[in-house]
Amino acid sequence: MHDPKPKPAYIATETLSSALNGFFIDKRLDLGNEEDFAFKLTKEKAKAIAIWTTGKEHKIALSFEAGQLRIIHFLGNEEKRASSVIKNGVHELTISQNLQYLLIKGE
């Protein structure tokens, strides 16, 4: 019997396509751990970061200016929040092997 429910790979591809439509990779960010990956993306004045780890889930400190942060998980779950600034534009985030897109809105 055919299951009409979309498969996770399809949902992940749709999420990538819609969340980062028109963005280009600007550079890889150095997170100080070879298992952690973060890419800064830009689209005109818009900024985003694609982030994940190949290791265990853990917290990282990432520096960027943001007034509000939209976090979109690879399967489309989204959270909006005032970003958690530690100090001087440094944000604490939890990363895992599940890709996340950080859509950054300026102050």
N, CA, C and O atoms as a MOPAC input file, in Angstrom:
PM7 MOZYME 1SCF
protein

 N      0.84000 1    -1.17800 1     0.00000 1
 C      0.00000 1     0.00000 1     0.00000 1
 C      0.88900 1     1.24700 1     0.00000 1
 O      1.89100 1     1.30100 1     0.71300 1
 N      0.52400 1     2.22200 1    -0.78400 1
 C      1.28700 1     3.46300 1    -0.92000 1
 C      0.99900 1     4.40400 1     0.25200 1
 O     -0.15500 1     4.64700 1     0.60500 1
 N      2.06400 1     4.92100 1     0.83900 1
 C      1.93200 1     5.89600 1     1.92600 1
 C      2.07300 1     7.29400 1     1.31700 1
 O      3.17000 1     7.65500 1     0.89000 1
 N      1.00200 1     8.09100 1     1.26300 1
 C      1.07100 1     9.41000 1     0.62800 1
 C      1.77500 1    10.47500 1     1.47200 1
 O      2.00600 1    11.58600 1     0.99300 1
 N      2.11600 1    10.15300 1     2.71000 1
 C      2.78000 1    11.11900 1     3.58800 1
 C      4.18700 1    11.41100 1     3.04600 1
 O      4.91300 1    10.47800 1     2.70300 1
 N      4.58600 1    12.69400 1     2.96200 1
 C      5.92400 1    13.03000 1     2.45800 1
 C      7.03300 1    12.39800 1     3.30800 1
 O      6.93500 1    12.33700 1     4.53400 1
 N      8.06300 1    11.94100 1     2.64900 1
 C      9.21500 1    11.33500 1     3.31500 1
 C     10.10500 1    12.43500 1     3.90600 1
 O     10.10400 1    13.56000 1     3.40500 1
 N     10.86800 1    12.12200 1     4.97400 1
 C     11.74300 1    13.13000 1     5.59600 1
 C     12.72300 1    13.78500 1     4.61500 1
 O     12.97800 1    14.98500 1     4.72200 1
 N     13.27000 1    13.03500 1     3.67600 1
 C     14.21100 1    13.62200 1     2.71300 1
 C     13.52500 1    14.68400 1     1.85600 1
 O     14.12500 1    15.71300 1     1.54400 1
 N     12.29200 1    14.44300 1     1.48200 1
 C     11.53100 1    15.42500 1     0.69900 1
 C     11.27600 1    16.68200 1     1.53400 1
 O     11.44500 1    17.80000 1     1.04900 1
 N     10.87400 1    16.49200 1     2.77800 1
 C     10.60400 1    17.63200 1     3.66400 1
 C     11.88000 1    18.44400 1     3.88600 1
 O     11.84100 1    19.67400 1     3.87500 1
 N     13.00700 1    17.76200 1     4.08700 1
 C     14.28300 1    18.45300 1     4.29200 1
 C     14.66700 1    19.26900 1     3.06100 1
 O     15.15200 1    20.39300 1     3.18900 1
 N     14.45500 1    18.71200 1     1.87300 1
 C     14.76500 1    19.42100 1     0.63200 1
 C     13.85700 1    20.63600 1     0.46200 1
 O     14.32200 1    21.70600 1     0.06700 1
 N     12.58200 1    20.48200 1     0.75200 1
 C     11.63900 1    21.60000 1     0.68200 1
 C     12.00500 1    22.69600 1     1.68200 1
 O     11.92100 1    23.88300 1     1.36600 1
 N     12.40700 1    22.30000 1     2.87800 1
 C     12.79600 1    23.26900 1     3.90500 1
 C     14.01700 1    24.05400 1     3.45100 1
 O     14.04400 1    25.27900 1     3.56100 1
 N     15.02900 1    23.35500 1     2.94000 1
 C     16.23600 1    24.01100 1     2.42600 1
 C     15.87100 1    24.99200 1     1.32300 1
 O     16.30600 1    26.14300 1     1.33800 1
 N     15.08100 1    24.53600 1     0.37700 1
 C     14.70400 1    25.35300 1    -0.77200 1
 C     13.93100 1    26.60600 1    -0.36300 1
 O     14.19100 1    27.68900 1    -0.88800 1
 N     12.99900 1    26.47300 1     0.55400 1
 C     12.19700 1    27.63900 1     0.94000 1
 C     12.93100 1    28.55800 1     1.91600 1
 O     12.82300 1    29.77900 1     1.80200 1
 N     13.66400 1    28.00300 1     2.86000 1
 C     14.34600 1    28.83300 1     3.86500 1
 C     15.50700 1    29.62000 1     3.27100 1
 O     15.74500 1    30.76400 1     3.65700 1
 N     16.22800 1    29.01100 1     2.33500 1
 C     17.43900 1    29.64600 1     1.81500 1
 C     17.33300 1    30.03200 1     0.34600 1
 O     18.35000 1    30.17400 1    -0.33300 1
 N     16.11900 1    30.20300 1    -0.14700 1
 C     15.91500 1    30.58000 1    -1.54200 1
 C     16.61600 1    31.90400 1    -1.84200 1
 O     16.32200 1    32.91800 1    -1.20800 1
 N     17.52900 1    31.90100 1    -2.79200 1
 C     18.23800 1    33.11400 1    -3.18500 1
 C     19.49600 1    33.40900 1    -2.39500 1
 O     20.22100 1    34.34300 1    -2.73900 1
 N     19.78500 1    32.64800 1    -1.34600 1
 C     20.99900 1    32.85500 1    -0.55500 1
 C     22.20300 1    32.21200 1    -1.23900 1
 O     22.07300 1    31.21800 1    -1.95400 1
 N     23.36400 1    32.79100 1    -1.00900 1
 C     24.62800 1    32.25600 1    -1.49600 1
 C     25.55800 1    32.03000 1    -0.31600 1
 O     25.51700 1    32.77500 1     0.66300 1
 N     26.39400 1    31.00600 1    -0.40300 1
 C     27.38600 1    30.77000 1     0.64600 1
 C     28.45700 1    31.84300 1     0.54600 1
 O     29.08000 1    32.01600 1    -0.50100 1
 N     28.66500 1    32.55400 1     1.63000 1
 C     29.68300 1    33.59500 1     1.70400 1
 C     31.00000 1    32.99200 1     2.18000 1
 O     32.04000 1    33.18000 1     1.54800 1
 N     30.95300 1    32.26200 1     3.30600 1
 C     32.17400 1    31.64500 1     3.82400 1
 C     31.83500 1    30.63500 1     4.90900 1
 O     30.73600 1    30.64100 1     5.46400 1
 N     32.79600 1    29.76900 1     5.20000 1
 C     32.65700 1    28.85100 1     6.32900 1
 C     33.15000 1    29.57500 1     7.57800 1
 O     34.18000 1    30.24900 1     7.54800 1
 N     32.41600 1    29.43200 1     8.66100 1
 C     32.80300 1    30.03900 1     9.93200 1
 C     33.60000 1    29.03800 1    10.75200 1
 O     33.24700 1    27.86000 1    10.81600 1
 N     34.66200 1    29.49900 1    11.37200 1
 C     35.49400 1    28.63700 1    12.21500 1
 C     34.89500 1    28.59000 1    13.61500 1
 O     34.86900 1    29.59600 1    14.32300 1
 N     34.41300 1    27.41400 1    14.00600 1
 C     33.82000 1    27.24200 1    15.33100 1
 C     34.79800 1    26.62400 1    16.31900 1
 O     34.44000 1    26.37600 1    17.47100 1
 N     36.03200 1    26.37200 1    15.88200 1
 C     37.04700 1    25.84500 1    16.78400 1
 C     36.96600 1    24.35300 1    17.03100 1
 O     37.67500 1    23.83400 1    17.89400 1
 N     36.12000 1    23.65000 1    16.29600 1
 C     35.97500 1    22.20400 1    16.45300 1
 C     35.77800 1    21.62000 1    15.06200 1
 O     34.85200 1    22.01400 1    14.35200 1
 N     36.63400 1    20.68800 1    14.66500 1
 C     36.55600 1    20.14500 1    13.30400 1
 C     35.26800 1    19.37200 1    13.03900 1
 O     34.95400 1    19.08800 1    11.88300 1
 N     34.51900 1    19.02600 1    14.07900 1
 C     33.24200 1    18.33000 1    13.89800 1
 C     32.06900 1    19.29000 1    13.69700 1
 O     30.97700 1    18.86000 1    13.32500 1
 N     32.28500 1    20.57800 1    13.93700 1
 C     31.22200 1    21.57600 1    13.83000 1
 C     31.32100 1    22.31400 1    12.49800 1
 O     32.41000 1    22.68200 1    12.05600 1
 N     30.16800 1    22.52300 1    11.87000 1
 C     30.12300 1    23.19600 1    10.57900 1
 C     29.13700 1    24.35100 1    10.63400 1
 O     28.02200 1    24.20900 1    11.13600 1
 N     29.55900 1    25.49000 1    10.11400 1
 C     28.69000 1    26.65900 1    10.01900 1
 C     29.08300 1    27.42900 1     8.76900 1
 O     30.25800 1    27.71800 1     8.54300 1
 N     28.09300 1    27.75200 1     7.97300 1
 C     28.32200 1    28.52600 1     6.76100 1
 C     27.49500 1    29.79900 1     6.81500 1
 O     26.28400 1    29.76100 1     7.03500 1
 N     28.17000 1    30.93500 1     6.60900 1
 C     27.48400 1    32.22400 1     6.53900 1
 C     26.90800 1    32.34900 1     5.13300 1
 O     27.60700 1    32.13100 1     4.14300 1
 N     25.63400 1    32.70100 1     5.05800 1
 C     24.94400 1    32.85300 1     3.78100 1
 C     24.42100 1    34.27600 1     3.66100 1
 O     24.04600 1    34.89300 1     4.65900 1
 N     24.39600 1    34.79400 1     2.44300 1
 C     23.90300 1    36.14900 1     2.23100 1
 C     22.95400 1    36.19400 1     1.03400 1
 O     23.06800 1    35.40900 1     0.09300 1
 N     22.02400 1    37.12700 1     1.10200 1
 C     21.11200 1    37.43700 1    -0.00400 1
 C     20.82200 1    38.92000 1     0.11800 1
 O     20.04400 1    39.34500 1     0.97200 1
 N     21.45200 1    39.70400 1    -0.74400 1
 C     21.37800 1    41.15700 1    -0.65500 1
 C     21.76700 1    41.56900 1     0.76200 1
 O     22.91500 1    41.35800 1     1.15300 1
 N     20.85900 1    42.14700 1     1.54300 1
 C     21.20500 1    42.55700 1     2.91400 1
 C     20.83700 1    41.50300 1     3.94900 1
 O     21.15600 1    41.65100 1     5.12900 1
 N     20.17000 1    40.44300 1     3.51400 1
 C     19.75900 1    39.38100 1     4.44000 1
 C     20.94000 1    38.47700 1     4.77900 1
 O     21.84100 1    38.27500 1     3.96400 1
 N     20.91900 1    37.93600 1     6.00300 1
 C     21.98100 1    37.04000 1     6.45700 1
 C     21.36800 1    35.77900 1     7.04300 1
 O     20.27900 1    35.80400 1     7.61600 1
 N     22.08700 1    34.68200 1     6.88800 1
 C     21.66400 1    33.41100 1     7.47000 1
 C     22.91000 1    32.59000 1     7.77200 1
 O     23.99200 1    32.86100 1     7.25000 1
 N     22.74300 1    31.59000 1     8.61700 1
 C     23.82000 1    30.65100 1     8.92400 1
 C     23.22400 1    29.25100 1     8.88500 1
 O     22.19400 1    28.98500 1     9.50400 1
 N     23.87900 1    28.36600 1     8.15700 1
 C     23.52100 1    26.94300 1     8.17300 1
 C     24.51000 1    26.28800 1     9.13200 1
 O     25.71900 1    26.46700 1     8.99100 1
 N     24.00800 1    25.53200 1    10.10100 1
 C     24.88600 1    25.03000 1    11.16300 1
 C     24.50100 1    23.61700 1    11.59200 1
 O     23.32100 1    23.28000 1    11.68100 1
 N     25.53000 1    22.78600 1    11.86000 1
 C     25.33500 1    21.42700 1    12.36200 1
 C     26.67400 1    20.88900 1    12.86400 1
 O     27.71000 1    21.53400 1    12.70500 1
 N     26.64200 1    19.71500 1    13.46300 1
 C     27.85900 1    19.04500 1    13.90500 1
 C     27.80100 1    17.58700 1    13.47500 1
 O     26.71900 1    17.03100 1    13.28700 1
 N     28.95700 1    16.97700 1    13.32200 1
 C     29.00400 1    15.53300 1    13.07000 1
 C     29.23900 1    14.79300 1    14.37900 1
 O     29.24800 1    13.56200 1    14.41100 1
 N     29.43100 1    15.54700 1    15.45800 1
 C     29.64400 1    14.96500 1    16.78400 1
 C     28.35400 1    14.94100 1    17.58400 1
 O     27.25400 1    14.95000 1    17.03100 1
 N     28.51900 1    14.91100 1    18.89600 1
 C     27.36500 1    14.89000 1    19.80100 1
 C     26.77400 1    16.28600 1    19.94300 1
 O     27.45600 1    17.28900 1    19.73100 1
 N     25.49300 1    16.33500 1    20.30700 1
 C     24.82000 1    17.60800 1    20.54200 1
 C     25.55000 1    18.37600 1    21.64100 1
 O     25.91000 1    17.80600 1    22.67100 1
 N     25.76300 1    19.66500 1    21.41700 1
 C     26.43100 1    20.49700 1    22.41400 1
 C     26.13900 1    21.97200 1    22.15100 1
 O     25.60600 1    22.34000 1    21.10400 1
 N     26.49600 1    22.79500 1    23.11400 1
 C     26.31200 1    24.24200 1    22.99200 1
 C     27.56600 1    24.86000 1    22.38300 1
 O     28.68600 1    24.39900 1    22.60400 1
 N     27.33700 1    25.91800 1    21.60800 1
 C     28.44300 1    26.67800 1    21.03800 1
 C     28.17100 1    28.16400 1    21.26500 1
 O     27.04100 1    28.56800 1    21.53800 1
 N     29.20900 1    28.95200 1    21.15000 1
 C     29.08300 1    30.40600 1    21.18500 1
 C     29.38900 1    30.90500 1    19.77900 1
 O     30.43200 1    30.58300 1    19.21200 1
 N     28.47700 1    31.68800 1    19.22500 1
 C     28.60700 1    32.17100 1    17.85400 1
 C     28.39900 1    33.67800 1    17.85500 1
 O     27.46000 1    34.18300 1    18.47000 1
 N     29.26900 1    34.38500 1    17.17100 1
 C     29.21800 1    35.84300 1    17.17300 1
 C     28.51100 1    36.37200 1    15.92500 1
 O     28.94300 1    36.11300 1    14.80200 1
 N     27.42800 1    37.10800 1    16.13000 1
 C     26.75200 1    37.81800 1    15.04800 1
 C     25.79000 1    38.82900 1    15.65500 1
 O     25.32200 1    38.66700 1    16.78200 1
 N     25.50500 1    39.87100 1    14.88800 1
 C     24.56900 1    40.90400 1    15.32400 1
 C     23.16900 1    40.49200 1    14.88800 1
 O     22.95400 1    40.16800 1    13.72000 1
 N     22.22900 1    40.50100 1    15.80500 1
 C     20.85100 1    40.16000 1    15.45700 1
 C     19.87900 1    40.80500 1    16.42000 1
 O     20.12800 1    40.88000 1    17.62300 1
 N     18.77800 1    41.26600 1    15.87800 1
 C     17.69700 1    41.75600 1    16.71100 1
 C     16.74900 1    40.61400 1    17.02200 1
 O     16.27200 1    40.46600 1    18.14800 1
 N     16.48500 1    39.80800 1    16.00000 1
 C     15.63200 1    38.63900 1    16.16600 1
 C     16.21900 1    37.49500 1    15.35300 1
 O     16.84900 1    37.70500 1    14.31600 1
 N     16.00400 1    36.29600 1    15.83900 1
 C     16.57800 1    35.10900 1    15.22100 1
 C     15.46100 1    34.11700 1    14.93800 1
 O     14.70100 1    33.75800 1    15.83800 1
 N     15.36000 1    33.67500 1    13.69600 1
 C     14.44200 1    32.58300 1    13.33500 1
 C     15.29800 1    31.34500 1    13.15600 1
 O     16.23300 1    31.33800 1    12.35400 1
 N     14.98400 1    30.31000 1    13.89100 1
 C     15.71400 1    29.05100 1    13.76700 1
 C     14.78400 1    28.06100 1    13.08600 1
 O     13.71100 1    27.74200 1    13.59700 1
 N     15.21300 1    27.57700 1    11.92100 1
 C     14.41800 1    26.61600 1    11.17100 1
 C     15.18700 1    25.30100 1    11.15200 1
 O     16.30300 1    25.23200 1    10.63800 1
 N     14.59300 1    24.27600 1    11.70800 1
 C     15.21500 1    22.96000 1    11.74300 1
 C     15.01200 1    22.27000 1    10.39900 1
 O     14.09100 1    22.61500 1     9.65900 1
 N     15.85000 1    21.31500 1    10.08300 1
 C     15.87600 1    20.73600 1     8.74000 1
 C     14.55700 1    20.12300 1     8.29300 1
 O     14.32700 1    19.99100 1     7.09100 1
 N     13.68600 1    19.74500 1     9.21500 1
 C     12.37800 1    19.20200 1     8.83400 1
 C     11.26800 1    20.25300 1     8.89100 1
 O     10.08400 1    19.91500 1     8.86200 1
 N     11.65700 1    21.52700 1     8.97200 1
 C     10.69700 1    22.61300 1     8.86600 1
 C     10.16000 1    23.17200 1    10.16800 1
 O      9.44700 1    24.17500 1    10.14800 1
 N     10.47700 1    22.55800 1    11.30000 1
 C     10.05000 1    23.11900 1    12.59000 1
 C     10.74400 1    24.45900 1    12.77500 1
 O     11.93200 1    24.59700 1    12.48200 1
 N     10.01200 1    25.43000 1    13.25300 1
 C     10.57000 1    26.76900 1    13.35500 1
 C     10.32800 1    27.36300 1    14.72900 1
 O      9.28700 1    27.14800 1    15.35100 1
 N     11.31300 1    28.11200 1    15.18100 1
 C     11.13300 1    28.88600 1    16.40500 1
 C     11.62800 1    30.29900 1    16.15200 1
 O     12.64900 1    30.51100 1    15.49800 1
 N     10.88900 1    31.25300 1    16.68000 1
 C     11.28400 1    32.65900 1    16.60500 1
 C     11.58000 1    33.08700 1    18.02500 1
 O     10.83600 1    32.77100 1    18.95300 1
 N     12.65700 1    33.79800 1    18.17800 1
 C     12.96200 1    34.26900 1    19.52500 1
 C     13.89500 1    35.45100 1    19.45700 1
 O     14.64100 1    35.63400 1    18.49500 1
 N     13.83600 1    36.23400 1    20.48800 1
 C     14.86300 1    37.24100 1    20.65600 1
 C     16.11000 1    36.42800 1    20.96500 1
 O     16.11400 1    35.61000 1    21.88400 1
 N     17.13900 1    36.65000 1    20.21500 1
 C     18.31400 1    35.79600 1    20.34300 1
 C     18.94200 1    35.90100 1    21.72200 1
 O     18.85500 1    36.92900 1    22.39300 1
 N     19.57000 1    34.82200 1    22.11900 1
 C     20.15000 1    34.73100 1    23.46000 1
 C     21.57200 1    35.27600 1    23.45900 1
 O     22.53400 1    34.52100 1    23.32300 1
 N     21.69700 1    36.57300 1    23.61100 1
 C     23.01200 1    37.20500 1    23.60300 1
 C     23.70400 1    36.95700 1    24.92800 1
 O     23.14000 1    37.19900 1    25.99500 1
 N     24.92300 1    36.47500 1    24.84900 1
 C     25.72000 1    36.30300 1    26.05400 1
 C     26.38500 1    37.63600 1    26.37500 1
 O     26.19400 1    38.19000 1    27.45800 1
 N     27.16300 1    38.14400 1    25.42900 1
 C     27.87900 1    39.39800 1    25.63500 1
 C     28.49000 1    39.83500 1    24.30800 1
 O     29.03600 1    39.01600 1    23.56900 1
 N     28.39500 1    41.12100 1    24.01100 1
 C     29.02400 1    41.70300 1    22.83000 1
 C     28.70200 1    40.96600 1    21.53000 1
 O     29.60700 1    40.69000 1    20.74200 1
 N     27.44600 1    40.64800 1    21.29500 1
 C     27.05300 1    40.00800 1    20.04700 1
 C     27.33600 1    38.52600 1    19.96100 1
 O     27.25800 1    37.95100 1    18.87500 1
 N     27.66400 1    37.88900 1    21.07400 1
 C     27.92600 1    36.44600 1    21.09200 1
 C     26.66200 1    35.73500 1    21.57000 1
 O     26.08000 1    36.10600 1    22.59000 1
 N     26.24300 1    34.71500 1    20.82900 1
 C     25.00800 1    33.98800 1    21.11600 1
 C     25.32900 1    32.54400 1    21.46600 1
 O     26.21900 1    31.93500 1    20.87200 1
 N     24.60700 1    32.00500 1    22.42400 1
 C     24.76900 1    30.59700 1    22.78700 1
 C     23.67300 1    29.80000 1    22.09200 1
 O     22.48900 1    30.11000 1    22.22700 1
 N     24.07300 1    28.77200 1    21.34900 1
 C     23.14100 1    27.93200 1    20.60600 1
 C     23.48200 1    26.47100 1    20.83600 1
 O     24.63900 1    26.12500 1    21.07500 1
 N     22.47600 1    25.61800 1    20.76500 1
 C     22.70200 1    24.17900 1    20.83100 1
 C     22.67500 1    23.64400 1    19.41200 1
 O     21.72900 1    23.89000 1    18.66400 1
 N     23.73200 1    22.90100 1    19.03900 1
 C     23.76400 1    22.30000 1    17.70800 1
 C     23.81300 1    20.78400 1    17.83700 1
 O     24.26800 1    20.23600 1    18.84200 1
 N     23.33100 1    20.12800 1    16.79000 1
 C     23.30400 1    18.66800 1    16.75900 1
 C     23.60000 1    18.22000 1    15.33000 1
 O     23.96100 1    19.03300 1    14.47900 1
 N     23.44600 1    16.93300 1    15.07600 1
 C     23.65800 1    16.42200 1    13.72800 1
 C     22.51500 1    16.80600 1    12.79400 1
 O     22.59200 1    16.56900 1    11.58800 1
 N     21.46700 1    17.39100 1    13.33900 1
 C     20.35600 1    17.88000 1    12.52300 1
 C     20.63000 1    19.31400 1    12.10000 1
 O     20.79500 1    20.20000 1    12.93900 1
 N     20.67500 1    19.53000 1    10.81900 1
 C     20.95000 1    20.84200 1    10.24600 1
 C     19.91600 1    21.86600 1    10.70200 1
 O     18.72000 1    21.58300 1    10.76800 1
 N     20.41100 1    23.06800 1    11.01400 1
 C     19.54700 1    24.19200 1    11.38400 1
 C     19.91900 1    25.38600 1    10.52000 1
 O     21.08300 1    25.57900 1    10.16800 1
 N     18.91500 1    26.18100 1    10.18700 1
 C     19.13500 1    27.42700 1     9.46000 1
 C     18.80000 1    28.56300 1    10.41000 1
 O     17.69600 1    28.62200 1    10.95000 1
 N     19.74400 1    29.45800 1    10.61400 1
 C     19.53700 1    30.62900 1    11.46300 1
 C     19.30400 1    31.81400 1    10.54100 1
 O     20.22700 1    32.25200 1     9.85400 1
 N     18.09600 1    32.33500 1    10.51600 1
 C     17.78400 1    33.50900 1     9.70700 1
 C     17.87000 1    34.71400 1    10.62700 1
 O     17.12400 1    34.83100 1    11.59800 1
 N     18.79100 1    35.60400 1    10.30300 1
 C     19.16200 1    36.69500 1    11.19700 1
 C     18.52200 1    37.99500 1    10.73200 1
 O     18.71100 1    38.42900 1     9.59500 1
 N     17.77100 1    38.60000 1    11.62300 1
 C     17.16300 1    39.89900 1    11.34700 1
 C     17.90100 1    40.92900 1    12.17900 1
 O     18.04900 1    40.76500 1    13.39000 1
 N     18.36800 1    41.99600 1    11.53000 1
 C     19.13100 1    43.02900 1    12.22700 1
 C     18.29600 1    43.79100 1    13.22600 1
 O     17.07100 1    43.67700 1    13.26300 1
 N     18.98200 1    44.56700 1    14.03000 1
 C     18.30600 1    45.34400 1    15.08400 1
 C     17.45000 1    46.43200 1    14.47600 1
 O     16.80600 1    47.18900 1    15.20200 1

